[in-house]
Amino acid sequence: MTLKAKICGISTPEAARAALDGGAGWLGFVFFPKSPRNLDLAAAARLAEPARQRAQVVALLVDPSDDQVEEVARGLRPDLIQLHGRETPSRAREIAVRSGCGIIKALPVAEPCDLDVAAAYESVVQHLMFDAKPPKDAVLPGGAGRAFDWSLVAGRRFRRPWFLAGGLDPWNVAEAARAAGAPLVDVSSGVERGPGLKDPALITAFLDAVRRA
């Protein structure tokens, strides 16, 4: 199976170009004011346009209101909405219907029982994402460069394709994917030179490592 990658938190044309040229399957745009990767909707739409027909466009939302869901769906026209908050399965279904988009549901993982939650979402979403559980006092639900024990996912079977996320970078992504048995990987802070500052060279290196994995 060929490993595929999503680059999340795109905020510049250079980062978008590096992701597309490197063969990323998904480009993620963040709409969460507390994140250093937060984007204006019009700016995200401009960055996403070259990706059409080359990669899937993903809008990352955190516990969004109906108004935000509708605004992003109209303004960005994403293929997928990534839900990175505490959205329940029923709320994820509502968002899918309201937006007309597929759903990626990110689930925080720290121990084996955290993976059991996935079953409730599998009839609702197109993809699952397993990310490191943030500390209780964390401001962000992800994107902090933290990893969880990849072996927790190894051998588990899910009805939906899933992304491994959290603490990945060009130097460990191949090892992480092998250890977890991941078909898909997601990176954000691991290809940055500072909070929210994507480095095109690191994006290229990450995608090169994915291709070789």
C-alpha positions as CSV (number, residue, x, y, z in Angstrom):
1,M,0.0,0.0,0.0
2,T,1.3,3.4,-1.0
3,L,1.5,5.9,1.9
4,K,-0.2,9.2,1.3
5,A,0.1,12.5,3.1
6,K,-1.9,15.6,4.1
7,I,-0.1,18.9,4.7
8,C,-2.1,20.9,7.2
9,G,-2.0,24.6,8.1
10,I,-1.1,25.9,4.6
11,S,-0.9,29.7,4.7
12,T,1.4,30.8,1.8
13,P,1.6,30.2,-1.9
14,E,5.1,28.7,-1.5
15,A,3.9,26.1,1.0
16,A,0.9,25.2,-1.2
17,R,3.2,24.8,-4.2
18,A,5.6,22.6,-2.3
19,A,2.8,20.4,-1.1
20,L,1.3,20.1,-4.6
21,D,4.6,19.5,-6.3
22,G,5.6,16.9,-3.7
23,G,2.4,14.9,-4.3
24,A,0.4,15.7,-1.2
25,G,-3.1,14.2,-1.4
26,W,-4.7,16.8,0.8
27,L,-4.1,20.4,1.6
28,G,-5.5,21.7,4.9
29,F,-6.5,25.2,5.8
30,V,-7.2,26.2,9.4
31,F,-10.1,28.3,10.5
32,F,-9.5,28.6,14.3
33,P,-8.6,32.0,15.7
34,K,-6.4,30.6,18.5
35,S,-4.1,28.8,16.0
36,P,-1.0,30.5,14.5
37,R,-2.2,28.9,11.3
38,N,-5.6,30.6,11.2
39,L,-6.5,32.0,7.9
40,D,-8.9,34.5,6.4
41,L,-11.4,32.7,4.3
42,A,-10.7,34.7,1.2
43,A,-6.9,34.1,1.5
44,A,-7.6,30.4,1.9
45,A,-9.8,30.3,-1.2
46,R,-7.0,31.9,-3.2
47,L,-4.4,29.4,-2.0
48,A,-6.8,26.5,-2.6
49,E,-7.5,27.3,-6.2
50,P,-4.4,25.7,-7.7
51,A,-5.1,22.5,-5.7
52,R,-8.3,21.8,-7.5
53,Q,-8.1,18.6,-9.5
54,R,-4.6,17.9,-8.0
55,A,-5.4,17.4,-4.3
56,Q,-8.3,17.5,-2.0
57,V,-9.0,20.7,-0.1
58,V,-9.7,20.4,3.6
59,A,-11.1,23.0,6.0
60,L,-10.1,22.4,9.6
61,L,-12.8,23.6,12.1
62,V,-13.0,23.3,15.9
63,D,-16.5,22.9,17.3
64,P,-17.9,25.2,14.6
65,S,-21.2,26.9,14.7
66,D,-23.7,26.4,11.9
67,D,-22.9,29.8,10.5
68,Q,-19.2,29.1,10.3
69,V,-19.9,25.7,8.6
70,E,-22.0,27.4,6.0
71,E,-19.6,30.3,5.5
72,V,-16.6,28.0,5.0
73,A,-18.5,25.7,2.7
74,R,-19.6,28.6,0.5
75,G,-16.3,30.5,0.6
76,L,-13.8,27.7,0.3
77,R,-15.8,24.9,-1.3
78,P,-13.7,22.3,0.5
79,D,-13.8,18.6,-0.4
80,L,-13.6,17.7,3.3
81,I,-14.2,19.4,6.6
82,Q,-11.8,18.2,9.4
83,L,-13.4,18.4,12.8
84,H,-10.8,18.8,15.5
85,G,-12.9,19.6,18.5
86,R,-15.4,17.7,20.7
87,E,-17.9,17.1,18.0
88,T,-20.2,14.1,18.6
89,P,-21.1,11.6,15.9
90,S,-24.5,13.3,15.5
91,R,-23.0,16.7,15.2
92,A,-20.5,15.4,12.6
93,R,-23.4,14.1,10.6
94,E,-25.2,17.5,10.9
95,I,-22.1,19.3,9.6
96,A,-21.8,16.9,6.7
97,V,-25.4,17.5,5.7
98,R,-25.2,21.3,6.2
99,S,-21.9,21.7,4.3
100,G,-22.3,19.0,1.6
101,C,-18.7,18.0,2.4
102,G,-17.1,14.8,3.5
103,I,-15.8,14.7,7.1
104,I,-12.5,13.9,8.7
105,K,-12.9,13.4,12.5
106,A,-9.8,13.9,14.5
107,L,-9.7,11.8,17.7
108,P,-7.2,12.5,20.6
109,V,-5.2,9.4,21.7
110,A,-3.2,8.7,24.8
111,E,-4.2,5.1,25.7
112,P,-5.8,2.1,24.0
113,C,-9.4,2.9,25.1
114,D,-9.2,6.2,23.2
115,L,-9.3,4.3,20.0
116,D,-12.6,2.6,20.9
117,V,-14.4,5.9,20.3
118,A,-13.7,5.6,16.5
119,A,-16.5,3.0,16.1
120,A,-19.2,5.6,16.8
121,Y,-18.0,7.8,13.9
122,E,-17.3,5.3,11.2
123,S,-20.8,5.4,9.7
124,V,-20.6,9.2,9.6
125,V,-17.2,10.2,8.3
126,Q,-15.0,9.6,5.3
127,H,-11.8,9.5,7.3
128,L,-10.6,9.2,10.9
129,M,-7.5,10.9,12.3
130,F,-5.6,9.8,15.4
131,D,-3.7,12.6,17.0
132,A,-1.9,13.0,20.3
133,K,-4.2,14.0,23.2
134,P,-3.2,17.5,24.2
135,P,-2.6,18.5,27.9
136,K,-5.6,19.6,29.8
137,D,-4.5,23.2,29.8
138,A,-3.7,23.3,26.1
139,V,-5.0,26.2,24.0
140,L,-4.9,24.2,20.7
141,P,-6.5,20.8,20.1
142,G,-3.6,19.8,17.9
143,G,-0.6,21.1,15.9
144,A,1.7,21.1,18.9
145,G,4.2,18.6,17.6
146,R,3.4,16.0,20.2
147,A,3.4,12.3,19.4
148,F,1.5,9.4,21.0
149,D,2.6,5.8,21.3
150,W,2.2,4.7,17.6
151,S,2.0,1.0,18.6
152,L,-1.4,1.7,20.2
153,V,-2.8,1.7,16.7
154,A,-0.8,-1.2,15.3
155,G,-3.0,-4.2,14.4
156,R,-6.3,-2.3,14.9
157,R,-8.8,-2.4,12.1
158,F,-11.1,0.4,11.1
159,R,-13.9,0.7,8.6
160,R,-12.6,4.0,7.3
161,P,-9.2,5.1,6.0
162,W,-7.3,6.9,8.8
163,F,-4.6,9.4,9.2
164,L,-1.8,9.2,11.8
165,A,-1.0,12.6,13.2
166,G,0.9,14.3,16.0
167,G,4.7,14.8,16.2
168,L,5.5,13.7,12.6
169,D,8.4,15.2,10.7
170,P,10.6,14.3,7.7
171,W,12.9,12.2,9.9
172,N,10.3,10.0,11.7
173,V,7.4,9.7,9.4
174,A,8.5,6.5,7.7
175,E,9.1,4.8,11.1
176,A,5.9,6.1,12.5
177,A,3.8,4.8,9.6
178,R,5.4,1.4,9.9
179,A,5.0,1.2,13.6
180,A,1.3,2.2,13.5
181,G,0.4,0.5,10.2
182,A,-0.9,3.8,9.0
183,P,-2.2,4.2,5.4
184,L,-2.3,8.0,5.6
185,V,-0.2,10.6,7.5
186,D,-0.9,14.2,8.5
187,V,1.7,16.9,9.3
188,S,1.6,20.5,10.4
189,S,4.2,21.8,12.9
190,G,6.7,19.1,11.8
191,V,7.3,21.1,8.5
192,E,7.5,24.5,10.1
193,R,10.5,26.7,11.0
194,G,8.3,28.5,13.6
195,P,4.7,28.5,14.8
196,G,2.6,28.7,11.7
197,L,5.5,29.3,9.4
198,K,5.6,26.4,6.9
199,D,9.0,25.7,5.3
200,P,8.7,24.6,1.7
201,A,12.0,22.7,2.0
202,L,10.7,20.7,5.0
203,I,7.4,20.0,3.2
204,T,9.4,18.7,0.2
205,A,11.6,16.5,2.6
206,F,8.5,15.2,4.3
207,L,6.8,14.2,1.1
208,D,10.0,12.6,-0.2
209,A,10.2,10.5,3.0
210,V,6.5,9.5,2.6
211,R,7.1,8.5,-1.0
212,R,10.1,6.3,0.0
213,A,8.3,4.8,3.0
